[in-house]
Amino acid sequence: MNHPNRLAMPALLGAALLATTAYAADPPAGMTKGTPELKSAGALAFGPNGLLFIGDTKGGSIFAVETGDTTPPPSKATLKATAINEKIAGLLGTTAKSILIQDVAVNPASGKAYLSVARGNGPEAMPAVLRVDGSGTVELVPLENVNFAKASLPNLPAANAPRNGRTDAITDIAFLDGKVFVAGLSNENFASRLMAIPYPFVESGDGTSLEIYHGAHGGFETRSPVRTFVPYSIKGEPHLLAAYTCTPLVKIPVAALKPGSHVKGKTIAELGNRNKPLDLVAYSKDGKDYLLLANSSRGVMKIPTEGADTAEPITDKVAETKGVPYETIAELKGVEQLDKLDDHHAVILVRGENGSLDLRTIDLP
């Protein structure tokens, strides 16, 4: 089996990037032209006009990168790339077993899917960001001579923190109304936190520590991070709907996320234990709103948001499930990542029985 020398990687990336960075123009206010020094690439999210946010857990930072990728997709565009892990491995000069796809996010400006990847394992893993267009072509995203900005996060878990705390320093990010919302762990007494960082970046400031009632565990928790979340408006007020491991669904009012404060989220559903949420989107269909939640061991759940405003908070131990109901989408198996492509479709990353990963477009159920 071929394992190219790791030293070949910068040259490979550089050659690909130099061919695709001609768009870079003078940086706007708050940005610098250059090369973001990513130490890892994890959670992804998009702002307006192809602005890409990248969570860097190793570096403890959020990067904002102008992609220049703003050409609208053709109508009824779909995304499909079979064995995408093998294609990415080929571009990175390694094998499919030596890469880990961390996140998938669709650029609403172009309809292309962006993927964050770790090449290798452990502390020596190298970051890369790639994208897929409507023809199924996979290419490296330019990260050299680009306009970018950086926000460093305070009070991070140490690199050797127990229970992989540093790995969970950034678990998910989203952009809403001029702010980047960042979920993860801190090194503080109440470790679970959400940060609301204004963009353009000035300073990150303190985050908001979180406390929730976990029905499956029969107690309050402050050290378990949000795994995935999505902004959602409830009666005109912006909220974050957040899923935790094993698997509380919690609503958190955005207005409560003030620097240095401590917030108790309202647990509106217990979706079953021995399970880890992987990715979450919100959408509308036939006049009603839903969440679509991919999980590690309980498939993909379709969760109606009707009643989220009036749901009684769960404050007692739960044996199995309780609260807002859900429907398991039986035909969606092996889904590890998902994101909305448009109002009617989602893009999913699916692992087959042979271990291969396919990127597909599906109708929102």
Phi, psi and chi 1 to 4 in degrees:
 res  aa     phi    psi   chi1   chi2   chi3   chi4
   1 MET       -  134.7 -169.9  173.3  -67.5      -
   2 ASN   -82.7  125.0 -177.4   26.1      -      -
   3 HIS  -126.0   89.3  -69.2  -79.1      -      -
   4 PRO   -59.1  153.5  -19.0   29.4      -      -
   5 ASN   -60.1  133.4 -169.5  -44.1      -      -
   6 ARG   -59.3  -28.2  -70.6  179.6 -174.7  -86.3
   7 LEU   -64.6  -16.3  -66.6  176.9      -      -
   8 ALA   -75.2  -16.7      -      -      -      -
   9 MET   -63.7  -47.6 -176.0   67.4  174.0      -
  10 PRO   -59.8  -40.2  -25.4   35.8      -      -
  11 ALA   -63.5  -40.2      -      -      -      -
  12 LEU   -63.3  -47.0 -177.9  152.7      -      -
  13 LEU   -63.7  -43.4  -72.4  172.6      -      -
  14 GLY   -60.4  -43.4      -      -      -      -
  15 ALA   -61.7  -41.6      -      -      -      -
  16 ALA   -69.1  -37.5      -      -      -      -
  17 LEU   -73.1  -40.4  -61.1  179.5      -      -
  18 LEU   -60.6  -27.0  -73.2  172.5      -      -
  19 ALA   -79.0   -8.8      -      -      -      -
  20 THR  -133.1   20.8   51.5      -      -      -
  21 THR  -114.0   16.3   54.6      -      -      -
  22 ALA   -66.2  -19.7      -      -      -      -
  23 TYR   -71.9  -22.8   71.3   85.4      -      -
  24 ALA   -56.8  126.7      -      -      -      -
  25 ALA  -116.2 -176.3      -      -      -      -
  26 ASP   -57.0  139.6  -68.2  -22.2      -      -
  27 PRO   -70.3  140.6   22.5  -31.6      -      -
  28 PRO   -72.8  172.8   25.2  -31.4      -      -
  29 ALA   -56.2  133.6      -      -      -      -
  30 GLY    90.0   -6.0      -      -      -      -
  31 MET  -115.2  160.4  -78.1 -166.5  152.7      -
  32 THR  -125.0  144.5  -60.3      -      -      -
  33 LYS   -91.3  128.2  179.6 -179.5  -78.2 -172.6
  34 GLY   166.5 -148.9      -      -      -      -
  35 THR  -119.9  113.1  -58.7      -      -      -
  36 PRO   -60.1  129.2  -16.5   27.6      -      -
  37 GLU   -87.5   72.8  -65.0 -176.3   -1.5      -
  38 LEU   -69.3  129.7  -78.2  171.9      -      -
  39 LYS   -96.8  -20.2  -64.7 -178.5  178.8  177.8
  40 SER  -158.9  161.7   63.0      -      -      -
  41 ALA  -131.0  113.4      -      -      -      -
  42 GLY  -120.4 -111.4      -      -      -      -
  43 ALA   -61.4  140.1      -      -      -      -
  44 LEU  -122.1  150.4  -58.0  176.0      -      -
  45 ALA  -156.9  156.3      -      -      -      -
  46 PHE  -113.8  141.8  -86.1   93.1      -      -
  47 GLY  -101.9 -159.9      -      -      -      -
  48 PRO   -74.1  156.0   25.0  -33.4      -      -
  49 ASN    55.7   42.5  -57.6  -43.6      -      -
  50 GLY    70.3   20.0      -      -      -      -
  51 LEU   -77.1  118.0 -177.1   65.1      -      -
  52 LEU  -104.0  128.9  173.9   63.4      -      -
  53 PHE  -103.1  131.9  -63.9   99.7      -      -
  54 ILE  -123.6  124.0  -53.9  170.3      -      -
  55 GLY   -85.0  126.6      -      -      -      -
  56 ASP  -116.8   95.5  176.5    1.4      -      -
  57 THR   -68.8  -40.6   54.0      -      -      -
  58 LYS   -62.2  -44.7  -76.1 -174.7 -176.3  177.3
  59 GLY   -81.6  -11.7      -      -      -      -
  60 GLY    65.6   38.5      -      -      -      -
  61 SER  -140.3  159.9  -57.7      -      -      -
  62 ILE  -112.7  126.7  -57.7  -65.7      -      -
  63 PHE  -104.3  138.6  -74.9   90.6      -      -
  64 ALA  -110.2  126.0      -      -      -      -
  65 VAL  -127.3  128.4  177.4      -      -      -
  66 GLU   -76.3  113.6  -80.7 -162.6  -23.8      -
  67 THR   -83.7  -23.2   64.8      -      -      -
  68 GLY    69.8    7.7      -      -      -      -
  69 ASP   -94.1   83.2  178.1   24.2      -      -
  70 THR  -127.0   10.3   57.8      -      -      -
  71 THR   -75.6  120.2  -57.9      -      -      -
  72 PRO   -60.5  147.1  -21.0   32.7      -      -
  73 PRO   -73.9  156.5   29.0  -34.9      -      -
  74 PRO   -62.8  156.3   22.2  -31.8      -      -
  75 SER   -62.0  148.5   60.5      -      -      -
  76 LYS    57.3   31.9  -61.0 -178.8 -179.9  179.2
  77 ALA   -69.1  144.6      -      -      -      -
  78 THR  -127.4  160.6   59.9      -      -      -
  79 LEU  -119.3  132.0  -67.0  172.5      -      -
  80 LYS  -153.2  128.5 -179.5  178.9 -179.9 -178.8
  81 ALA  -149.1  106.4      -      -      -      -
  82 THR   -78.3  149.7   56.5      -      -      -
  83 ALA    47.1   48.4      -      -      -      -
  84 ILE   -66.7  -27.4 -167.8  170.0      -      -
  85 ASN   -64.6  -34.9   52.4  -21.9      -      -
  86 GLU   -72.1  -36.9  -64.4  178.6    9.4      -
  87 LYS   -66.5  -42.1  -66.0  176.4  179.7  175.7
  88 ILE   -64.7  -43.9  -68.5  172.0      -      -
  89 ALA   -58.6  -40.0      -      -      -      -
  90 GLY   -62.5  -40.9      -      -      -      -
  91 LEU   -66.2  -32.6  -78.3  169.8      -      -
  92 LEU   -92.4    0.9  -60.5 -178.0      -      -
  93 GLY    70.4   39.9      -      -      -      -
  94 THR  -146.5 -163.0 -173.8      -      -      -
  95 THR  -108.9  160.2   64.5      -      -      -
  96 ALA   -60.3  -31.0      -      -      -      -
  97 LYS   -72.3  -13.4  -69.9 -176.9  178.5  178.8
  98 SER  -101.7   10.8  -60.8      -      -      -
  99 ILE  -123.6  153.6   66.8  164.8      -      -
 100 LEU  -131.6  117.6  177.3   62.5      -      -
 101 ILE   -80.4  118.5  -61.5  176.3      -      -
 102 GLN   -89.9  -36.6  -54.0  -87.7   25.6      -
 103 ASP  -160.0  158.5 -160.4    8.8      -      -
 104 VAL  -131.8  131.3  175.3      -      -      -
 105 ALA  -141.3  137.5      -      -      -      -
 106 VAL   -92.6  130.8  174.8      -      -      -
 107 ASN   -77.3  110.8  178.8    1.0      -      -
 108 PRO   -64.8  -19.8   20.8  -29.8      -      -
 109 ALA   -75.3  -28.0      -      -      -      -
 110 SER  -124.4  -17.1   69.5      -      -      -
 111 GLY    78.6    8.2      -      -      -      -
 112 LYS   -88.4  147.4  -63.8  177.0 -176.5  176.7
 113 ALA   -94.5  131.5      -      -      -      -
 114 TYR  -106.9  140.0  -77.0   60.6      -      -
 115 LEU  -127.5  131.9  -59.2   90.9      -      -
 116 SER   -96.0  139.6   55.4      -      -      -
 117 VAL  -138.3  143.2  173.6      -      -      -
 118 ALA  -105.9  125.3      -      -      -      -
 119 ARG   -98.4  107.9 -180.0 -171.5 -174.7  -83.4
 120 GLY   103.8 -178.6      -      -      -      -
 121 ASN  -125.5  157.0  -59.3  -55.4      -      -
 122 GLY    72.2 -161.9      -      -      -      -
 123 PRO   -65.6  -18.7   20.0  -31.0      -      -
 124 GLU   -91.3    1.6  -64.7 -176.0   -2.5      -
 125 ALA   -61.2  140.0      -      -      -      -
 126 MET  -105.8  141.2  -61.3  178.9   65.8      -
 127 PRO   -85.7  152.7   31.2  -34.0      -      -
 128 ALA  -153.8  151.8      -      -      -      -
 129 VAL  -125.6  130.5 -179.1      -      -      -
 130 LEU  -128.2  167.0  -58.3   99.8      -      -
 131 ARG  -143.3  158.5   62.1 -173.2  170.9 -155.8
 132 VAL  -126.4  132.2 -176.3      -      -      -
 133 ASP  -103.9 -175.7   65.3   14.7      -      -
 134 GLY   -65.3  -17.8      -      -      -      -
 135 SER   -88.4   -2.7   68.9      -      -      -
 136 GLY    86.7    4.8      -      -      -      -
 137 THR   -72.6  132.0  -60.5      -      -      -
 138 VAL  -107.2  130.5 -176.9      -      -      -
 139 GLU  -142.2  156.4   64.0  175.1    0.5      -
 140 LEU   -71.2  141.4  -76.1  160.0      -      -
 141 VAL   -84.5  131.6  172.5      -      -      -
 142 PRO   -59.9  125.0  -20.5   31.5      -      -
 143 LEU  -130.9   29.1  -68.8  175.3      -      -
 144 GLU  -132.7  133.6 -168.1  173.9   76.1      -
 145 ASN    58.1   45.8 -165.2   29.3      -      -
 146 VAL  -117.3  162.6  -64.9      -      -      -
 147 ASN   -83.0  127.1  -64.2  -28.4      -      -
 148 PHE  -150.2  163.7   74.4   96.1      -      -
 149 ALA  -137.7  159.7      -      -      -      -
 150 LYS  -136.6  136.5  173.7 -176.8  176.0 -178.7
 151 ALA  -120.7  119.6      -      -      -      -
 152 SER   -87.2  135.3  -62.2      -      -      -
 153 LEU   -90.0  137.4  -53.9 -174.5      -      -
 154 PRO   -85.2  163.1   33.3  -34.9      -      -
 155 ASN    53.2   52.3  -56.6  -35.9      -      -
 156 LEU   -84.9  151.5  -67.7  164.7      -      -
 157 PRO   -59.8  146.3  -20.4   31.5      -      -
 158 ALA   -63.4  157.7      -      -      -      -
 159 ALA   -58.6  -30.0      -      -      -      -
 160 ASN  -105.9   26.3   60.4   -9.8      -      -
 161 ALA   -60.4  145.5      -      -      -      -
 162 PRO   -64.7  157.4   22.2  -32.7      -      -
 163 ARG    57.4   32.3  -58.8  174.1   65.7 -176.9
 164 ASN    56.4   36.7  -62.7  -40.2      -      -
 165 GLY   -56.7  -39.1      -      -      -      -
 166 ARG   -66.5  -34.0 -176.0   55.2  175.2  -92.7
 167 THR   -59.8  -30.0  -56.6      -      -      -
 168 ASP   -97.5   16.6  -70.3  -24.3      -      -
 169 ALA   -62.6  -32.6      -      -      -      -
 170 ILE  -133.5  108.5  -56.9  169.7      -      -
 171 THR  -101.0  -27.9   52.1      -      -      -
 172 ASP  -163.2  154.3 -158.1    2.1      -      -
 173 ILE  -138.7  157.2   56.7  178.5      -      -
 174 ALA  -154.8  153.9      -      -      -      -
 175 PHE  -114.0  130.8 -179.6   80.8      -      -
 176 LEU  -151.3  125.3  175.7   68.9      -      -
 177 ASP    49.8   48.4  -65.1  -21.8      -      -
 178 GLY    80.5   10.7      -      -      -      -
 179 LYS  -131.5  145.8  -67.2 -177.9  179.1  177.6
 180 VAL   -99.6  119.0 -176.7      -      -      -
 181 PHE   -95.1  130.0  -68.1   86.6      -      -
 182 VAL  -126.6  122.0 -177.1      -      -      -
 183 ALA  -102.0  149.9      -      -      -      -
 184 GLY   161.1 -159.6      -      -      -      -
 185 LEU  -112.3  149.2  -69.8 -178.7      -      -
 186 SER  -116.1 -178.2   72.7      -      -      -
 187 ASN   -97.7   14.8   64.6    0.5      -      -
 188 GLU   -87.2  173.4  -61.8  168.0  -44.1      -
 189 ASN   -58.2  -48.7 -173.6   32.1      -      -
 190 PHE   -93.2   96.7  -62.8  115.2      -      -
 191 ALA   -75.4  -34.7      -      -      -      -
 192 SER   -69.2  128.7  176.4      -      -      -
 193 ARG  -146.7  159.2   74.0  173.6  174.2 -173.5
 194 LEU  -125.5  134.6  -89.8  165.1      -      -
 195 MET  -114.2  142.0  -57.4 -169.3   71.6      -
 196 ALA  -117.7  101.2      -      -      -      -
 197 ILE  -103.7  116.1  -53.0  172.4      -      -
 198 PRO   -60.5  142.7  -21.6   33.5      -      -
 199 TYR  -123.3  134.6 -175.3   82.9      -      -
 200 PRO   -60.2  147.2  -22.3   33.2      -      -
 201 PHE   -66.4  134.8  -62.8  141.0      -      -
 202 VAL  -117.5  -62.8  178.7      -      -      -
 203 GLU  -150.5  151.7   58.9 -178.8   14.5      -
 204 SER   -80.0  -30.5   55.4      -      -      -
 205 GLY    66.7 -169.0      -      -      -      -
 206 ASP   -86.7  158.5  -66.4  -30.6      -      -
 207 GLY   -97.8 -178.9      -      -      -      -
 208 THR  -105.6  124.1  -56.3      -      -      -
 209 SER   -80.0  148.2   61.3      -      -      -
 210 LEU  -117.8  146.1  -61.9  177.7      -      -
 211 GLU  -135.4  134.2 -179.3  172.9   -3.4      -
 212 ILE  -136.8  159.0   65.2  155.3      -      -
 213 TYR   -94.7  124.7 -172.9   81.7      -      -
 214 HIS  -104.5  103.8 -170.3  164.8      -      -
 215 GLY   -61.0  -38.8      -      -      -      -
 216 ALA   -65.4  -29.8      -      -      -      -
 217 HIS   -95.1  -10.7  -67.6  174.4      -      -
 218 GLY    65.6   38.5      -      -      -      -
 219 GLY  -169.5  172.4      -      -      -      -
 220 PHE   -83.1  146.9  -71.3   93.6      -      -
 221 GLU  -131.2  139.7  -67.9 -172.2   -5.8      -
 222 THR  -130.0   -0.5   60.4      -      -      -
 223 ARG  -112.6   -5.4  -56.5 -164.8   65.1   79.4
 224 SER   -91.9  126.5  175.0      -      -      -
 225 PRO   -81.2  155.8   32.1  -35.5      -      -
 226 VAL   -58.7  133.9  170.3      -      -      -
 227 ARG   -91.1  -40.0  -72.6  -64.6  169.0 -172.0
 228 THR  -155.1  147.1 -178.5      -      -      -
 229 PHE  -149.1  164.7   69.4   93.7      -      -
 230 VAL  -144.8  136.5   63.1      -      -      -
 231 PRO   -66.5  140.9  -20.3   33.5      -      -
 232 TYR  -154.8  134.9 -176.5   74.7      -      -
 233 SER   -88.9  127.3  178.3      -      -      -
 234 ILE  -117.9  114.2  -61.8  176.8      -      -
 235 LYS    52.4   41.8  -70.6 -168.3  170.1 -179.0
 236 GLY    81.6   -3.2      -      -      -      -
 237 GLU  -105.6  126.4  -63.7  -65.5  -31.4      -
 238 PRO   -66.0  132.8   21.9  -30.3      -      -
 239 HIS  -129.9  165.7  -76.3   69.6      -      -
 240 LEU  -112.1  127.8  -57.1 -178.8      -      -
 241 LEU   -99.6  119.8  -64.3  179.1      -      -
 242 ALA  -124.2  139.4      -      -      -      -
 243 ALA  -111.6  133.0      -      -      -      -
 244 TYR  -108.6  163.8  -71.4   70.7      -      -
 245 THR   -59.3  129.5  -63.1      -      -      -
 246 CYS    73.0   55.8  172.7      -      -      -
 247 THR  -133.4   74.4  -47.7      -      -      -
 248 PRO   -67.6  142.8  -11.2   24.1      -      -
 249 LEU  -110.7  124.7 -178.7   66.8      -      -
 250 VAL  -127.5  140.8  178.1      -      -      -
 251 LYS  -107.7  137.7   70.0  174.9 -177.0  179.7
 252 ILE  -133.2  119.2  -57.1  162.7      -      -
 253 PRO   -69.5  130.4   23.0  -30.3      -      -
 254 VAL   -59.8  -35.4  168.1      -      -      -
 255 ALA   -61.7  -21.0      -      -      -      -
 256 ALA   -83.5  -10.8      -      -      -      -
 257 LEU   -83.0   74.7  -59.7  178.6      -      -
 258 LYS  -104.0  142.1  -61.4  176.4 -179.4  176.8
 259 PRO   -54.7  129.7  -25.8   34.8      -      -
 260 GLY    82.3   -2.6      -      -      -      -
 261 SER   -88.5  169.9   62.3      -      -      -
 262 HIS  -123.5  125.0 -178.5   73.8      -      -
 263 VAL  -120.5  139.3  170.1      -      -      -
 264 LYS  -102.0  110.2  -68.0 -175.8  177.5  180.0
 265 GLY   -73.1  153.5      -      -      -      -
 266 LYS   -96.5  117.2 -179.1 -178.0  -71.7 -172.8
 267 THR   -78.0  114.3  -56.7      -      -      -
 268 ILE  -105.7   -5.5   59.3  174.1      -      -
 269 ALA  -159.4  146.4      -      -      -      -
 270 GLU  -113.9  119.5  -74.2  -74.0  -13.2      -
 271 LEU  -102.4    8.5  -56.3  173.6      -      -
 272 GLY   113.5  135.4      -      -      -      -
 273 ASN   -86.9 -174.2   55.7   19.1      -      -
 274 ARG    53.0   51.4  -60.5  179.6  -63.7  -81.3
 275 ASN  -159.5  147.7 -177.3   37.7      -      -
 276 LYS  -129.3  122.6  179.6 -179.7  177.9 -179.3
 277 PRO   -68.5  141.5   24.2  -30.5      -      -
 278 LEU  -110.4  -40.9  -57.8  174.8      -      -
 279 ASP  -163.2  156.6 -141.9  -19.2      -      -
 280 LEU  -148.3  135.0  174.4   67.1      -      -
 281 VAL  -134.0  158.8  -62.0      -      -      -
 282 ALA  -116.6  144.1      -      -      -      -
 283 TYR  -157.4  169.1   65.7  100.6      -      -
 284 SER  -118.2  144.7  -61.4      -      -      -
 285 LYS  -153.2  130.0 -175.2  167.2 -174.8  175.5
 286 ASP    53.0   39.8  -60.6  -31.4      -      -
 287 GLY    81.1    4.6      -      -      -      -
 288 LYS  -125.5  154.6  -65.3 -174.7  177.4  179.9
 289 ASP  -101.5  145.7  -69.1  -11.2      -      -
 290 TYR  -141.3  161.2  -59.9   93.7      -      -
 291 LEU  -109.3  146.8  -55.1  175.7      -      -
 292 LEU  -120.8  117.1 -161.7   63.1      -      -
 293 LEU  -121.0  117.3  175.8   63.2      -      -
 294 ALA   -85.8  138.8      -      -      -      -
 295 ASN  -129.6  162.1  -64.8  -78.1      -      -
 296 SER   -75.3  -33.3   61.2      -      -      -
 297 SER  -135.0    1.1   59.6      -      -      -
 298 ARG  -124.3   24.9  -70.7  178.1  176.1 -107.4
 299 GLY    70.0 -155.4      -      -      -      -
 300 VAL  -106.4  125.9  175.1      -      -      -
 301 MET  -104.6  135.0  -61.4  172.4  178.5      -
 302 LYS  -101.7  117.8  178.5 -178.5  178.0 -179.0
 303 ILE  -120.2  114.2  -53.6  165.9      -      -
 304 PRO   -67.9  138.3   24.6  -31.5      -      -
 305 THR   -89.4   -7.5   62.2      -      -      -
 306 GLU   -58.5  127.1 -175.7  176.9   12.7      -
 307 GLY    95.7   -5.7      -      -      -      -
 308 ALA   -62.3  -27.7      -      -      -      -
 309 ASP   -75.6  -31.5   56.8  -26.4      -      -
 310 THR  -106.7   -1.4   58.4      -      -      -
 311 ALA   -59.7  133.5      -      -      -      -
 312 GLU   -69.2  135.9  -71.1  -66.6  -36.8      -
 313 PRO   -65.6  140.9   24.3  -33.5      -      -
 314 ILE   -83.5  122.2  -66.1  172.8      -      -
 315 THR  -133.1   10.5   56.4      -      -      -
 316 ASP  -126.7  160.9  -64.2  -46.5      -      -
 317 LYS   -61.8  139.5 -170.9  172.3  177.7   60.4
 318 VAL  -120.1  129.6  175.3      -      -      -
 319 ALA   -76.0  -43.0      -      -      -      -
 320 GLU  -130.6  -89.0  -72.2  -66.2  -25.3      -
 321 THR  -128.1  157.3   62.5      -      -      -
 322 LYS  -164.5  156.5 -172.5  177.0 -179.9  179.9
 323 GLY    90.7 -146.6      -      -      -      -
 324 VAL   -54.3  128.3  176.1      -      -      -
 325 PRO   -78.3  171.1   29.9  -34.7      -      -
 326 TYR  -147.7  163.4   67.6   87.6      -      -
 327 GLU  -122.6  129.9  168.0 -167.0   -1.9      -
 328 THR   -83.3  129.0  -61.0      -      -      -
 329 ILE   -86.1   99.2  -52.2  -59.6      -      -
 330 ALA   -61.6  -34.0      -      -      -      -
 331 GLU   -77.6   -9.6   62.1  -90.7   26.4      -
 332 LEU   -99.0   99.8  -65.3  179.5      -      -
 333 LYS  -120.4  145.5  -61.0 -178.3 -176.3  -59.4
 334 GLY    74.8   18.6      -      -      -      -
 335 VAL   -77.5  122.7  176.8      -      -      -
 336 GLU  -107.2  -24.7  -63.3 -170.7   -3.6      -
 337 GLN  -145.9  154.1  -65.3  -70.7  -30.1      -
 338 LEU  -155.1  154.9   60.0   86.0      -      -
 339 ASP  -157.2  156.6 -161.4   10.7      -      -
 340 LYS   -72.5  135.3  -79.5  179.9   64.0  177.7
 341 LEU   -91.5  -44.3  177.4   60.5      -      -
 342 ASP  -156.5 -164.8   55.4   34.8      -      -
 343 ASP   -67.3  -17.3  -70.9  -18.4      -      -
 344 HIS  -120.2   -7.6  -54.5  -71.5      -      -
 345 HIS  -134.4  154.4  -58.1   91.8      -      -
 346 ALA  -126.7  156.7      -      -      -      -
 347 VAL  -106.1  131.8  171.8      -      -      -
 348 ILE  -124.2  148.7   58.3  174.1      -      -
 349 LEU  -106.6  116.0 -174.6   69.6      -      -
 350 VAL  -118.8  132.5 -174.1      -      -      -
 351 ARG   -96.4  125.5 -174.2  175.0  -64.6  -80.9
 352 GLY   -83.3  173.6      -      -      -      -
 353 GLU   -64.1  -24.7  -66.9 -178.1   -4.8      -
 354 ASN   -88.1    4.5   62.5   -3.7      -      -
 355 GLY    91.2   -9.1      -      -      -      -
 356 SER   -71.7  148.3 -179.9      -      -      -
 357 LEU  -111.2  128.1  -77.4  166.4      -      -
 358 ASP  -114.5  141.3  -63.1  -21.6      -      -
 359 LEU   -99.1  125.5 -166.7   75.8      -      -
 360 ARG  -133.6  159.3  -59.9  177.4 -171.3  165.2
 361 THR  -106.2  134.4  -60.3      -      -      -
 362 ILE  -127.4  156.6   61.7  166.7      -      -
 363 ASP   -73.0  135.2  -66.4  -23.9      -      -
 364 LEU   -63.6  127.5  -75.3  164.7      -      -
 365 PRO   -74.0      -   29.0  -34.5      -      -
